[in-house]
């Protein structure tokens, strides 16, 4: 488990998130959530702003509001999932449709290649002077 946790921490945690975790650890770890001054100081740090860029609700307010931040931090994960479910489903549907279109296109190309290979044979190498003559006149 420790190896997996370390791998996730190394590969999937952004530098901003690492810096934020370091700052939180310096301020006292999880206890920082209950310290209004420490939370406000962290809020004003650039790393926190960068780490929370995706959360427009929190970053849209220019001033620090501890109650709003605590509500977001302590929020019920089930409610957050339900709130984001429609957006997630829309993106999932779009990606599913794109994947299906790519698979359909690949299947069509492979089908064409198979038909060409089945129809190919010795007769493709035979040069018909009449056909060459007709083809050259139709393009002229």
KOLKOL-631339 format. One record per atom (N, C-alpha, C, CB): atom name; y, x, z; residue number from 1; residue in three letters. Coordinates in pm, whole numbers, plus 50000, padded with zeros to 5 digits. Atoms other than C-alpha are relative to their C-alpha. Glycine has a CB too. Layout:
REM KOLKOL-631339
{pt CA; {Y; X; Z}; NUM; ala}
...
This chain:
REM KOLKOL-631339
{pt N; {49881; 50082; 50000}; 1; unk}
{pt CA; {50000; 50000; 50000}; 1; unk}
{pt C; {50126; 50086; 50000}; 1; unk}
{pt CB; {50000; 49907; 50120}; 1; unk}
{pt N; {49883; 49913; 49991}; 2; unk}
{pt CA; {50238; 50281; 50085}; 2; unk}
{pt C; {50030; 50065; 49865}; 2; unk}
{pt CB; {49979; 50108; 50106}; 2; unk}
{pt N; {49983; 49938; 50132}; 3; unk}
{pt CA; {50180; 50443; 49746}; 3; unk}
{pt C; {50067; 49902; 49905}; 3; unk}
{pt CB; {49863; 50046; 49942}; 3; unk}
{pt N; {49941; 50103; 50087}; 4; unk}
{pt CA; {50263; 50117; 49566}; 4; unk}
{pt C; {50145; 49975; 50038}; 4; unk}
{pt CB; {49919; 49868; 50008}; 4; unk}
{pt N; {49862; 50020; 49954}; 5; unk}
{pt CA; {50573; 50065; 49781}; 5; unk}
{pt C; {50089; 50116; 49956}; 5; unk}
{pt CB; {50005; 49984; 50153}; 5; unk}
{pt N; {49923; 49883; 50041}; 6; unk}
{pt CA; {50688; 50419; 49706}; 6; unk}
{pt C; {50024; 50000; 49849}; 6; unk}
{pt CB; {49927; 50130; 50042}; 6; unk}
{pt N; {49986; 50008; 50145}; 7; unk}
{pt CA; {50624; 50372; 49333}; 7; unk}
{pt C; {50106; 49898; 49961}; 7; unk}
{pt CB; {49867; 49964; 49935}; 7; unk}
{pt N; {49899; 50103; 50029}; 8; unk}
{pt CA; {50827; 50050; 49328}; 8; unk}
{pt C; {50138; 50049; 50037}; 8; unk}
{pt CB; {49968; 49870; 50077}; 8; unk}
{pt N; {49871; 49950; 49955}; 9; unk}
{pt CA; {51104; 50216; 49524}; 9; unk}
{pt C; {50055; 50105; 49904}; 9; unk}
{pt CB; {49988; 50059; 50142}; 9; unk}
{pt N; {49954; 49896; 50091}; 10; unk}
{pt CA; {51118; 50509; 49282}; 10; unk}
{pt C; {50033; 49947; 49862}; 10; unk}
{pt CB; {49895; 50107; 49989}; 10; unk}
{pt N; {49985; 50043; 50139}; 11; unk}
{pt CA; {51086; 50319; 48955}; 11; unk}
{pt C; {50090; 49879; 49980}; 11; unk}
{pt CB; {49867; 49969; 49944}; 11; unk}
{pt N; {49935; 50127; 50025}; 12; unk}
{pt CA; {51242; 49977; 49004}; 12; unk}
{pt C; {50126; 49974; 50083}; 12; unk}
{pt CB; {49905; 49891; 50025}; 12; unk}
{pt N; {49880; 50017; 49918}; 13; unk}
{pt CA; {51523; 50023; 49258}; 13; unk}
{pt C; {50113; 50077; 49934}; 13; unk}
{pt CB; {49977; 50047; 50147}; 13; unk}
{pt N; {49886; 49936; 50066}; 14; unk}
{pt CA; {51860; 50094; 49101}; 14; unk}
{pt C; {50068; 50098; 50094}; 14; unk}
{pt CB; {50100; 49895; 49949}; 14; unk}
{pt N; {49926; 49907; 49913}; 15; unk}
{pt CA; {52077; 50381; 49230}; 15; unk}
{pt C; {50098; 49927; 50093}; 15; unk}
{pt CB; {50077; 50100; 49914}; 15; unk}
{pt N; {49908; 50076; 49916}; 16; unk}
{pt CA; {52328; 50123; 49356}; 16; unk}
{pt C; {49928; 49938; 50118}; 16; unk}
{pt CB; {50070; 49892; 49918}; 16; unk}
{pt N; {50079; 50060; 49893}; 17; unk}
{pt CA; {52056; 49949; 49555}; 17; unk}
{pt C; {49956; 50105; 50102}; 17; unk}
{pt CB; {49879; 49927; 49943}; 17; unk}
{pt N; {50038; 49891; 49909}; 18; unk}
{pt CA; {51942; 50283; 49700}; 18; unk}
{pt C; {50119; 50038; 50088}; 18; unk}
{pt CB; {49951; 50124; 49921}; 18; unk}
{pt N; {49881; 49965; 49923}; 19; unk}
{pt CA; {52298; 50366; 49803}; 19; unk}
{pt C; {50031; 49889; 50101}; 19; unk}
{pt CB; {50120; 50023; 49906}; 19; unk}
{pt N; {49978; 50112; 49909}; 20; unk}
{pt CA; {52336; 50019; 49956}; 20; unk}
{pt C; {49903; 50007; 50117}; 20; unk}
{pt CB; {49986; 49866; 49926}; 20; unk}
{pt N; {50099; 49989; 49893}; 21; unk}
{pt CA; {52012; 50065; 50154}; 21; unk}
{pt C; {50035; 50115; 50094}; 21; unk}
{pt CB; {49860; 50021; 49941}; 21; unk}
{pt N; {49959; 49886; 49918}; 22; unk}
{pt CA; {52136; 50405; 50273}; 22; unk}
{pt C; {50117; 49963; 50090}; 22; unk}
{pt CB; {50037; 50120; 49911}; 22; unk}
{pt N; {49884; 50042; 49921}; 23; unk}
{pt CA; {52469; 50256; 50386}; 23; unk}
{pt C; {49960; 49903; 50111}; 23; unk}
{pt CB; {50105; 49934; 49909}; 23; unk}
{pt N; {50047; 50095; 49899}; 24; unk}
{pt CA; {52291; 49972; 50568}; 24; unk}
{pt C; {49926; 50074; 50111}; 24; unk}
{pt CB; {49908; 49894; 49936}; 24; unk}
{pt N; {50073; 49922; 49900}; 25; unk}
{pt CA; {52063; 50223; 50741}; 25; unk}
{pt C; {50097; 50076; 50089}; 25; unk}
{pt CB; {49903; 50098; 49931}; 25; unk}
{pt N; {49899; 49929; 49922}; 26; unk}
{pt CA; {52368; 50424; 50850}; 26; unk}
{pt C; {50070; 49908; 50100}; 26; unk}
{pt CB; {50103; 50063; 49907}; 26; unk}
{pt N; {49929; 50096; 49914}; 27; unk}
{pt CA; {52528; 50111; 50997}; 27; unk}
{pt C; {49911; 49936; 50105}; 27; unk}
{pt CB; {50063; 49892; 49915}; 27; unk}
{pt N; {50088; 50055; 49896}; 28; unk}
{pt CA; {52224; 50021; 51206}; 28; unk}
{pt C; {49886; 49916; 49947}; 28; unk}
{pt CB; {50079; 49919; 50093}; 28; unk}
{pt N; {50113; 50073; 50057}; 29; unk}
{pt CA; {51972; 49868; 50969}; 29; unk}
{pt C; {50025; 49850; 49992}; 29; unk}
{pt CB; {49878; 50027; 50081}; 29; unk}
{pt N; {49992; 50146; 50011}; 30; unk}
{pt CA; {51902; 49495; 50982}; 30; unk}
{pt C; {50104; 49940; 50094}; 30; unk}
{pt CB; {49865; 49939; 50029}; 30; unk}
{pt N; {49902; 50051; 49904}; 31; unk}
{pt CA; {52137; 49454; 51278}; 31; unk}
{pt C; {50139; 49988; 49937}; 31; unk}
{pt CB; {50007; 50091; 50123}; 31; unk}
{pt N; {49869; 50005; 50066}; 32; unk}
{pt CA; {52430; 49504; 51038}; 32; unk}
{pt C; {50034; 49859; 49955}; 32; unk}
{pt CB; {50003; 50096; 49880}; 32; unk}
{pt N; {49976; 50138; 50045}; 33; unk}
{pt CA; {52389; 49142; 50926}; 33; unk}
{pt C; {50082; 49923; 50103}; 33; unk}
{pt CB; {49867; 49929; 49974}; 33; unk}
{pt N; {49930; 50075; 49895}; 34; unk}
{pt CA; {52525; 49023; 51261}; 34; unk}
{pt C; {50132; 50064; 50042}; 34; unk}
{pt CB; {49910; 49988; 50121}; 34; unk}
{pt N; {49874; 49931; 49966}; 35; unk}
{pt CA; {52816; 49271; 51278}; 35; unk}
{pt C; {50102; 49973; 49890}; 35; unk}
{pt CB; {49977; 50154; 50018}; 35; unk}
{pt N; {49902; 50043; 50100}; 36; unk}
{pt CA; {53116; 49117; 51101}; 36; unk}
{pt C; {50077; 50119; 49943}; 36; unk}
{pt CB; {50097; 49899; 50060}; 36; unk}
{pt N; {49923; 49884; 50047}; 37; unk}
{pt CA; {53312; 49445; 51082}; 37; unk}
{pt C; {49918; 50089; 49907}; 37; unk}
{pt CB; {50051; 50083; 50120}; 37; unk}
{pt N; {50087; 49916; 50084}; 38; unk}
{pt CA; {53017; 49642; 50944}; 38; unk}
{pt C; {49972; 49930; 49867}; 38; unk}
{pt CB; {49867; 50031; 50073}; 38; unk}
{pt N; {50024; 50075; 50124}; 39; unk}
{pt CA; {52943; 49366; 50691}; 39; unk}
{pt C; {50123; 50004; 49909}; 39; unk}
{pt CB; {49962; 49854; 50031}; 39; unk}
{pt N; {49878; 49996; 50080}; 40; unk}
{pt CA; {53305; 49360; 50579}; 40; unk}
{pt C; {50021; 50138; 49938}; 40; unk}
{pt CB; {50122; 49962; 50086}; 40; unk}
{pt N; {49987; 49864; 50052}; 41; unk}
{pt CA; {53307; 49738; 50541}; 41; unk}
{pt C; {49901; 50023; 49885}; 41; unk}
{pt CB; {49976; 50103; 50113}; 41; unk}
{pt N; {50099; 49989; 50108}; 42; unk}
{pt CA; {52986; 49724; 50336}; 42; unk}
{pt C; {50044; 49920; 49877}; 42; unk}
{pt CB; {49862; 49951; 50049}; 42; unk}
{pt N; {49953; 50085; 50109}; 43; unk}
{pt CA; {53134; 49442; 50129}; 43; unk}
{pt C; {50101; 50072; 49912}; 43; unk}
{pt CB; {50061; 49870; 50056}; 43; unk}
{pt N; {49895; 49930; 50073}; 44; unk}
{pt CA; {53423; 49665; 50029}; 44; unk}
{pt C; {49952; 50127; 49932}; 44; unk}
{pt CB; {50113; 50034; 50093}; 44; unk}
{pt N; {50055; 49881; 50064}; 45; unk}
{pt CA; {53196; 49951; 49925}; 45; unk}
{pt C; {49971; 49972; 49853}; 45; unk}
{pt CB; {49871; 50047; 50073}; 45; unk}
{pt N; {50024; 50016; 50144}; 46; unk}
{pt CA; {53166; 50004; 49551}; 46; unk}
{pt C; {49852; 49977; 49970}; 46; unk}
{pt CB; {50049; 50122; 49924}; 46; unk}
{pt N; {50144; 50015; 50023}; 47; unk}
{pt CA; {52785; 50030; 49573}; 47; unk}
{pt C; {49958; 49855; 50020}; 47; unk}
{pt CB; {49919; 50092; 50092}; 47; unk}
{pt N; {50035; 50140; 49974}; 48; unk}
{pt CA; {52765; 49683; 49721}; 48; unk}
{pt C; {50048; 49913; 49885}; 48; unk}
{pt CB; {50060; 49952; 50135}; 48; unk}
{pt N; {49945; 50077; 50112}; 49; unk}
{pt CA; {52989; 49545; 49448}; 49; unk}
{pt C; {49911; 50017; 49877}; 49; unk}
{pt CB; {50144; 50044; 49968}; 49; unk}
{pt N; {50086; 49976; 50117}; 50; unk}
{pt CA; {52769; 49707; 49183}; 50; unk}
{pt C; {49864; 49934; 50017}; 50; unk}
{pt CB; {49981; 50150; 49977}; 50; unk}
{pt N; {50132; 50059; 49976}; 51; unk}
{pt CA; {52447; 49586; 49346}; 51; unk}
{pt C; {50003; 49848; 49992}; 51; unk}
{pt CB; {49947; 50044; 50135}; 51; unk}
{pt N; {49988; 50145; 49999}; 52; unk}
{pt CA; {52577; 49229; 49368}; 52; unk}
{pt C; {50064; 49943; 49875}; 52; unk}
{pt CB; {50078; 49956; 50120}; 52; unk}
{pt N; {49934; 50046; 50123}; 53; unk}
{pt CA; {52724; 49208; 49019}; 53; unk}
{pt C; {49934; 49875; 49945}; 53; unk}
{pt CB; {50000; 50109; 49894}; 53; unk}
{pt N; {50070; 50116; 50054}; 54; unk}
{pt CA; {52455; 48961; 48918}; 54; unk}
{pt C; {50023; 49873; 50079}; 54; unk}
{pt CB; {49854; 50028; 49995}; 54; unk}
{pt N; {49981; 50119; 49917}; 55; unk}
{pt CA; {52547; 48725; 49201}; 55; unk}
{pt C; {50147; 49960; 49996}; 55; unk}
{pt CB; {49954; 50026; 50146}; 55; unk}
{pt N; {49860; 50038; 50020}; 56; unk}
{pt CA; {52870; 48569; 49075}; 56; unk}
{pt C; {50054; 49917; 50115}; 56; unk}
{pt CB; {50015; 49924; 49870}; 56; unk}
{pt N; {49955; 50086; 49890}; 57; unk}
{pt CA; {52881; 48323; 49364}; 57; unk}
{pt C; {50060; 50085; 50112}; 57; unk}
{pt CB; {49883; 49914; 50054}; 57; unk}
{pt N; {49950; 49914; 49893}; 58; unk}
{pt CA; {52923; 48604; 49616}; 58; unk}
{pt C; {50119; 50083; 49955}; 58; unk}
{pt CB; {49889; 50091; 50049}; 58; unk}
{pt N; {49894; 49909; 50044}; 59; unk}
{pt CA; {53140; 48833; 49406}; 59; unk}
{pt C; {50123; 49927; 49947}; 59; unk}
{pt CB; {49947; 50093; 49894}; 59; unk}
{pt N; {49886; 50073; 50056}; 60; unk}
{pt CA; {53366; 48557; 49271}; 60; unk}
{pt C; {50113; 49989; 50102}; 60; unk}
{pt CB; {49957; 49861; 49954}; 60; unk}
{pt N; {49896; 50007; 49898}; 61; unk}
{pt CA; {53547; 48538; 49602}; 61; unk}
{pt C; {50052; 50141; 50025}; 61; unk}
{pt CB; {49946; 49935; 50132}; 61; unk}
{pt N; {49942; 49867; 49981}; 62; unk}
{pt CA; {53788; 48828; 49637}; 62; unk}
{pt C; {49998; 50040; 50148}; 62; unk}
{pt CB; {50144; 50004; 49946}; 62; unk}
{pt N; {49998; 49970; 49857}; 63; unk}
{pt CA; {53798; 48800; 50014}; 63; unk}
{pt C; {49860; 49990; 50058}; 63; unk}
{pt CB; {50095; 49904; 50074}; 63; unk}
{pt N; {50129; 49998; 49933}; 64; unk}
{pt CA; {53511; 48860; 50250}; 64; unk}
{pt C; {49985; 49875; 50084}; 64; unk}
{pt CB; {49985; 50127; 50086}; 64; unk}
{pt N; {50028; 50119; 49922}; 65; unk}
{pt CA; {53357; 48545; 50396}; 65; unk}
{pt C; {49859; 50018; 50057}; 65; unk}
{pt CB; {50012; 49868; 49914}; 65; unk}
{pt N; {50128; 49969; 49936}; 66; unk}
{pt CA; {53082; 48630; 50644}; 66; unk}
{pt C; {49904; 49882; 49996}; 66; unk}
{pt CB; {50022; 50043; 50144}; 66; unk}
{pt N; {50086; 50117; 49999}; 67; unk}
{pt CA; {52950; 48276; 50663}; 67; unk}
{pt C; {49934; 49979; 49864}; 67; unk}
{pt CB; {50080; 49875; 50039}; 67; unk}
{pt N; {50055; 50017; 50136}; 68; unk}
{pt CA; {52907; 48256; 50286}; 68; unk}
{pt C; {49895; 50106; 49970}; 68; unk}
{pt CB; {50113; 50006; 49896}; 68; unk}
{pt N; {50095; 49892; 50023}; 69; unk}
{pt CA; {52735; 48595; 50272}; 69; unk}
{pt C; {49872; 49976; 50081}; 69; unk}
{pt CB; {50062; 50136; 50038}; 69; unk}
{pt N; {50117; 50027; 49917}; 70; unk}
{pt CA; {52505; 48506; 50562}; 70; unk}
{pt C; {49918; 49884; 49946}; 70; unk}
{pt CB; {50042; 49973; 50143}; 70; unk}
{pt N; {50070; 50116; 50058}; 71; unk}
{pt CA; {52422; 48172; 50402}; 71; unk}
{pt C; {49917; 50044; 49879}; 71; unk}
{pt CB; {50102; 49890; 49958}; 71; unk}
{pt N; {50072; 49951; 50118}; 72; unk}
{pt CA; {52325; 48353; 50082}; 72; unk}
{pt C; {49882; 50090; 50041}; 72; unk}
{pt CB; {50096; 50076; 49907}; 72; unk}
{pt N; {50104; 49907; 49957}; 73; unk}
{pt CA; {52123; 48621; 50265}; 73; unk}
{pt C; {49885; 49925; 50067}; 73; unk}
{pt CB; {50058; 50105; 50097}; 73; unk}
{pt N; {50102; 50071; 49922}; 74; unk}
{pt CA; {51941; 48382; 50497}; 74; unk}
{pt C; {49949; 49875; 49930}; 74; unk}
{pt CB; {50055; 49963; 50135}; 74; unk}
{pt N; {50037; 50122; 50072}; 75; unk}
{pt CA; {51900; 48110; 50236}; 75; unk}
{pt C; {49850; 49985; 49983}; 75; unk}
{pt CB; {50066; 49999; 49866}; 75; unk}
{pt N; {50141; 50032; 50018}; 76; unk}
{pt CA; {51568; 47939; 50191}; 76; unk}
{pt C; {49956; 50042; 49861}; 76; unk}
{pt CB; {49975; 49849; 50023}; 76; unk}
{pt N; {50045; 49955; 50133}; 77; unk}
{pt CA; {51379; 48111; 49909}; 77; unk}
{pt C; {49953; 49884; 49912}; 77; unk}
{pt CB; {49887; 50101; 50016}; 77; unk}
{pt N; {50048; 50115; 50078}; 78; unk}
{pt CA; {51224; 47779; 49803}; 78; unk}
{pt C; {50117; 49929; 49935}; 78; unk}
{pt CB; {49920; 49901; 50091}; 78; unk}
{pt N; {49881; 50065; 50055}; 79; unk}
{pt CA; {51568; 47624; 49757}; 79; unk}
{pt C; {50062; 50085; 49889}; 79; unk}
{pt CB; {50104; 49973; 50111}; 79; unk}
{pt N; {49947; 49911; 50103}; 80; unk}
{pt CA; {51683; 47930; 49561}; 80; unk}
{pt C; {49916; 49992; 49873}; 80; unk}
{pt CB; {50005; 50145; 50051}; 80; unk}
{pt N; {50090; 50012; 50115}; 81; unk}
{pt CA; {51378; 47902; 49336}; 81; unk}
{pt C; {50024; 49869; 49927}; 81; unk}
{pt CB; {49852; 50011; 50044}; 81; unk}
{pt N; {49975; 50130; 50061}; 82; unk}
{pt CA; {51438; 47532; 49279}; 82; unk}
{pt C; {50134; 49998; 49926}; 82; unk}
{pt CB; {49997; 49889; 50106}; 82; unk}
{pt N; {49867; 49996; 50061}; 83; unk}
{pt CA; {51805; 47599; 49202}; 83; unk}
{pt C; {49998; 50075; 49866}; 83; unk}
{pt CB; {50100; 50065; 50096}; 83; unk}
{pt N; {50005; 49917; 50120}; 84; unk}
{pt CA; {51717; 47861; 48940}; 84; unk}
{pt C; {49888; 49961; 49904}; 84; unk}
{pt CB; {49985; 50144; 50038}; 84; unk}
{pt N; {50118; 50037; 50079}; 85; unk}
{pt CA; {51411; 47682; 48799}; 85; unk}
{pt C; {50036; 49960; 49857}; 85; unk}
{pt CB; {49926; 49887; 50068}; 85; unk}
{pt N; {49963; 50046; 50134}; 86; unk}
{pt CA; {51587; 47515; 48503}; 86; unk}
{pt C; {50042; 50119; 49913}; 86; unk}
{pt CB; {50115; 49897; 50008}; 86; unk}
{pt N; {49957; 49882; 50076}; 87; unk}
{pt CA; {51754; 47839; 48393}; 87; unk}
{pt C; {49879; 50087; 49964}; 87; unk}
{pt CB; {50104; 50083; 50082}; 87; unk}
{pt N; {50120; 49921; 50025}; 88; unk}
{pt CA; {51424; 48026; 48427}; 88; unk}
{pt C; {49914; 49936; 49892}; 88; unk}
{pt CB; {49920; 50015; 50129}; 88; unk}
{pt N; {50083; 50070; 50099}; 89; unk}
{pt CA; {51235; 47761; 48229}; 89; unk}
{pt C; {50061; 50005; 49861}; 89; unk}
{pt CB; {49980; 49855; 50042}; 89; unk}
{pt N; {49934; 49989; 50131}; 90; unk}
{pt CA; {51496; 47768; 47950}; 90; unk}
{pt C; {49976; 50137; 49939}; 90; unk}
{pt CB; {50152; 49975; 50014}; 90; unk}
{pt N; {50022; 49864; 50050}; 91; unk}
{pt CA; {51464; 48146; 47918}; 91; unk}
{pt C; {49853; 50019; 49964}; 91; unk}
{pt CB; {50044; 50105; 50106}; 91; unk}
{pt N; {50144; 49989; 50028}; 92; unk}
{pt CA; {51084; 48126; 47937}; 92; unk}
{pt C; {49965; 49930; 49869}; 92; unk}
{pt CB; {49917; 49942; 50116}; 92; unk}
{pt N; {50026; 50075; 50124}; 93; unk}
{pt CA; {51079; 47862; 47661}; 93; unk}
{pt C; {50050; 50078; 49879}; 93; unk}
{pt CB; {50066; 49862; 50006}; 93; unk}
{pt N; {49943; 49924; 50110}; 94; unk}
{pt CA; {51305; 48073; 47439}; 94; unk}
{pt C; {49913; 50122; 49968}; 94; unk}
{pt CB; {50142; 50045; 50033}; 94; unk}
{pt N; {50083; 49882; 50023}; 95; unk}
{pt CA; {51095; 48387; 47487}; 95; unk}
{pt C; {49862; 49962; 49944}; 95; unk}
{pt CB; {49984; 50079; 50130}; 95; unk}
{pt N; {50129; 50046; 50051}; 96; unk}
{pt CA; {50773; 48193; 47428}; 96; unk}
{pt C; {50010; 49967; 49851}; 96; unk}
{pt CB; {49951; 49876; 50079}; 96; unk}
{pt N; {49981; 50034; 50140}; 97; unk}
{pt CA; {50911; 48058; 47101}; 97; unk}
{pt C; {50018; 50126; 49914}; 97; unk}
{pt CB; {50123; 49908; 49984}; 97; unk}
{pt N; {49982; 49875; 50075}; 98; unk}
{pt CA; {51021; 48408; 46990}; 98; unk}
{pt C; {49867; 50073; 49982}; 98; unk}
{pt CB; {50100; 50090; 50071}; 98; unk}
{pt N; {50130; 49934; 50009}; 99; unk}
{pt CA; {50678; 48551; 47068}; 99; unk}
{pt C; {49910; 49927; 49901}; 99; unk}
{pt CB; {49932; 50006; 50138}; 99; unk}
{pt N; {50082; 50079; 50092}; 100; unk}
{pt CA; {50509; 48266; 46881}; 100; unk}
{pt C; {50041; 50025; 49855}; 100; unk}
{pt CB; {50012; 49850; 50033}; 100; unk}
{pt N; {49953; 49972; 50136}; 101; unk}
{pt CA; {50728; 48328; 46574}; 101; unk}
{pt C; {49954; 50138; 49954}; 101; unk}
{pt CB; {50154; 49991; 49993}; 101; unk}
{pt N; {50046; 49865; 50037}; 102; unk}
{pt CA; {50641; 48700; 46579}; 102; unk}
{pt C; {49850; 50001; 49972}; 102; unk}
{pt CB; {50033; 50100; 50113}; 102; unk}
{pt N; {50145; 50007; 50022}; 103; unk}
{pt CA; {50269; 48624; 46610}; 103; unk}
{pt C; {49970; 49928; 49869}; 103; unk}
{pt CB; {49930; 49928; 50118}; 103; unk}
{pt N; {50021; 50073; 50125}; 104; unk}
{pt CA; {50289; 48369; 46327}; 104; unk}
{pt C; {50030; 50089; 49879}; 104; unk}
{pt CB; {50088; 49874; 49995}; 104; unk}
{pt N; {49961; 49911; 50110}; 105; unk}
{pt CA; {50468; 48622; 46104}; 105; unk}
{pt C; {49894; 50109; 49979}; 105; unk}
{pt CB; {50138; 50064; 50028}; 105; unk}
{pt N; {50102; 49896; 50010}; 106; unk}
{pt CA; {50212; 48892; 46183}; 106; unk}
{pt C; {49870; 49945; 49943}; 106; unk}
{pt CB; {49974; 50063; 50138}; 106; unk}
{pt N; {50123; 50062; 50052}; 107; unk}
{pt CA; {49922; 48655; 46116}; 107; unk}
{pt C; {50012; 49975; 49850}; 107; unk}
{pt CB; {49969; 49867; 50074}; 107; unk}
{pt N; {49979; 50026; 50143}; 108; unk}
{pt CA; {50071; 48558; 45779}; 108; unk}
{pt C; {49990; 50128; 49919}; 108; unk}
{pt CB; {50136; 49933; 49977}; 108; unk}
{pt N; {50006; 49872; 50071}; 109; unk}
{pt CA; {50116; 48921; 45676}; 109; unk}
{pt C; {49857; 50053; 49994}; 109; unk}
{pt CB; {50092; 50103; 50067}; 109; unk}
{pt N; {50138; 49953; 49999}; 110; unk}
{pt CA; {49763; 49010; 45782}; 110; unk}
{pt C; {49913; 49915; 49908}; 110; unk}
{pt CB; {49943; 49998; 50143}; 110; unk}
{pt N; {50074; 50087; 50092}; 111; unk}
{pt CA; {49629; 48708; 45594}; 111; unk}
{pt C; {50022; 50040; 49856}; 111; unk}
{pt CB; {50040; 49855; 50020}; 111; unk}
{pt N; {49969; 49955; 50136}; 112; unk}
{pt CA; {49807; 48824; 45280}; 112; unk}
{pt C; {49927; 50131; 49968}; 112; unk}
{pt CB; {50152; 50017; 49982}; 112; unk}
{pt N; {50069; 49873; 50022}; 113; unk}
{pt CA; {49661; 49173; 45322}; 113; unk}
{pt C; {49850; 49978; 49979}; 113; unk}
{pt CB; {50024; 50095; 50118}; 113; unk}
{pt N; {50144; 50028; 50012}; 114; unk}
{pt CA; {49309; 49034; 45364}; 114; unk}
{pt C; {49969; 49939; 49864}; 114; unk}
{pt CB; {49951; 49907; 50113}; 114; unk}
{pt N; {50021; 50065; 50130}; 115; unk}
{pt CA; {49338; 48812; 45056}; 115; unk}
{pt C; {50014; 50102; 49888}; 115; unk}
{pt CB; {50101; 49884; 49979}; 115; unk}
{pt N; {49982; 49896; 50101}; 116; unk}
{pt CA; {49469; 49107; 44851}; 116; unk}
{pt C; {49880; 50094; 49997}; 116; unk}
{pt CB; {50129; 50081; 50028}; 116; unk}
{pt N; {50115; 49909; 49995}; 117; unk}
{pt CA; {49182; 49327; 44970}; 117; unk}
{pt C; {49876; 49933; 49943}; 117; unk}
{pt CB; {49974; 50045; 50144}; 117; unk}
{pt N; {50118; 50071; 50052}; 118; unk}
{pt CA; {48922; 49059; 44888}; 118; unk}
{pt C; {50009; 49985; 49849}; 118; unk}
{pt CB; {49988; 49861; 50066}; 118; unk}
{pt N; {49983; 50019; 50143}; 119; unk}
{pt CA; {49066; 48996; 44543}; 119; unk}
{pt C; {50005; 50131; 49922}; 119; unk}
{pt CB; {50125; 49922; 49973}; 119; unk}
{pt N; {49989; 49870; 50068}; 120; unk}
{pt CA; {49104; 49368; 44467}; 120; unk}
{pt C; {49862; 50043; 49951}; 120; unk}
{pt CB; {50060; 50108; 50094}; 120; unk}
{pt N; {50126; 49949; 50054}; 121; unk}
{pt CA; {48842; 49537; 44260}; 121; unk}
{pt C; {50025; 50087; 49879}; 121; unk}
{pt CB; {49906; 49884; 49963}; 121; unk}
{pt N; {49991; 49913; 50117}; 122; unk}
{pt CA; {48769; 49737; 43950}; 122; unk}
{pt C; {50091; 49942; 49894}; 122; unk}
{pt CB; {49863; 50024; 49943}; 122; unk}
{pt N; {49921; 50062; 50105}; 123; unk}
{pt CA; {48946; 49484; 43728}; 123; unk}
{pt C; {50150; 50027; 50018}; 123; unk}
{pt CB; {49974; 49850; 49998}; 123; unk}
{pt N; {49859; 49968; 49981}; 124; unk}
{pt CA; {49280; 49583; 43885}; 124; unk}
{pt C; {50041; 50128; 49930}; 124; unk}
{pt CB; {50031; 50011; 50148}; 124; unk}
{pt N; {49969; 49872; 50064}; 125; unk}
{pt CA; {49256; 49926; 43724}; 125; unk}
{pt C; {50000; 49992; 49848}; 125; unk}
{pt CB; {49901; 50105; 50046}; 125; unk}
{pt N; {50007; 50014; 50146}; 126; unk}
{pt CA; {49200; 49795; 43370}; 126; unk}
{pt C; {50140; 49974; 49946}; 126; unk}
{pt CB; {49902; 49884; 49960}; 126; unk}
{pt N; {49869; 50016; 50063}; 127; unk}
{pt CA; {49510; 49830; 43156}; 127; unk}
{pt C; {49983; 49912; 49877}; 127; unk}
{pt CB; {50064; 50138; 49962}; 127; unk}
{pt N; {50004; 50093; 50113}; 128; unk}
{pt CA; {49555; 49536; 42920}; 128; unk}
{pt C; {50127; 50021; 49919}; 128; unk}
{pt CB; {49987; 49850; 50048}; 128; unk}
{pt N; {49880; 49971; 50080}; 129; unk}
{pt CA; {49789; 49641; 42635}; 129; unk}
{pt C; {50079; 49872; 49968}; 129; unk}
{pt CB; {49961; 50070; 49871}; 129; unk}
{pt N; {49930; 50124; 50031}; 130; unk}
{pt CA; {49874; 49278; 42554}; 130; unk}
{pt C; {50082; 49955; 50121}; 130; unk}
{pt CB; {49900; 49889; 49958}; 130; unk}
{pt N; {49929; 50041; 49879}; 131; unk}
{pt CA; {49970; 49198; 42913}; 131; unk}
{pt C; {50119; 50092; 50027}; 131; unk}
{pt CB; {49905; 50001; 50121}; 131; unk}
{pt N; {49890; 49906; 49982}; 132; unk}
{pt CA; {50184; 49514; 42935}; 132; unk}
{pt C; {50111; 49969; 49901}; 132; unk}
{pt CB; {49951; 50146; 49983}; 132; unk}
{pt N; {49902; 50032; 50103}; 133; unk}
{pt CA; {50358; 49420; 42610}; 133; unk}
{pt C; {50075; 49872; 50036}; 133; unk}
{pt CB; {49931; 49984; 49863}; 133; unk}
{pt N; {49936; 50127; 49961}; 134; unk}
{pt CA; {50427; 49064; 42727}; 134; unk}
{pt C; {50090; 50019; 50121}; 134; unk}
{pt CB; {49894; 49893; 50029}; 134; unk}
{pt N; {49922; 49975; 49878}; 135; unk}
{pt CA; {50551; 49185; 43063}; 135; unk}
{pt C; {50128; 50077; 49965}; 135; unk}
{pt CB; {49916; 50079; 50105}; 135; unk}
{pt N; {49882; 49921; 50034}; 136; unk}
{pt CA; {50789; 49440; 42906}; 136; unk}
{pt C; {50101; 49917; 49920}; 136; unk}
{pt CB; {49959; 50125; 49920}; 136; unk}
{pt N; {49908; 50084; 50075}; 137; unk}
{pt CA; {50937; 49177; 42669}; 137; unk}
{pt C; {50066; 49895; 50090}; 137; unk}
{pt CB; {49927; 49930; 49883}; 137; unk}
{pt N; {49941; 50103; 49913}; 138; unk}
{pt CA; {50994; 48921; 42945}; 138; unk}
{pt C; {50111; 50058; 50086}; 138; unk}
{pt CB; {49892; 49937; 50088}; 138; unk}
{pt N; {49896; 49939; 49919}; 139; unk}
{pt CA; {51209; 49170; 43139}; 139; unk}
{pt C; {50116; 50049; 49915}; 139; unk}
{pt CB; {49943; 50115; 50080}; 139; unk}
{pt N; {49896; 49946; 50087}; 140; unk}
{pt CA; {51410; 49283; 42835}; 140; unk}
{pt C; {50106; 49899; 49967}; 140; unk}
{pt CB; {49939; 50052; 49873}; 140; unk}
